[in-house]
Amino acid sequence: MIKQYEAIYKNGQLQWIYPPPVAIENRRVMVSLADEEDEPKSVDITVLLSQTRGSLGHRMTMEEIDRDVSNMRDEWTRKWDLS
């Protein structure tokens, strides 16, 4: 089974981004290189949260959620008049 690990190649060495794999001495490895534009960008969590604020609309109460679910179920079980 092939497992993937991320590292940065620098000065002839692999610098593991996450904890390194265990027991890799004398094992065959395959290397694939990511394009520079594929590199992950750092994210400012404060900016991200401010950009998404309000995207879910107003908070609903349990009663409102139950009522909406009940209405949706009624629509699915309703007999349609197709004449």
ZIBEL-V663580 format. One record per run of one state. SS is the DSSP state (A for helix, B for strand, O for the rest). FROM is the first residue (numbers start at 1). TO is the last residue. If there is no record, write none. Layout:
((SS/FROM/TO) (SS/FROM/TO))
This chain:
((O/1/6) (B/7/10) (O/11/12) (B/13/16) (O/17/35) (A/36/38) (O/39/44) (A/45/52) (O/53/61) (A/62/77) (O/78/83))
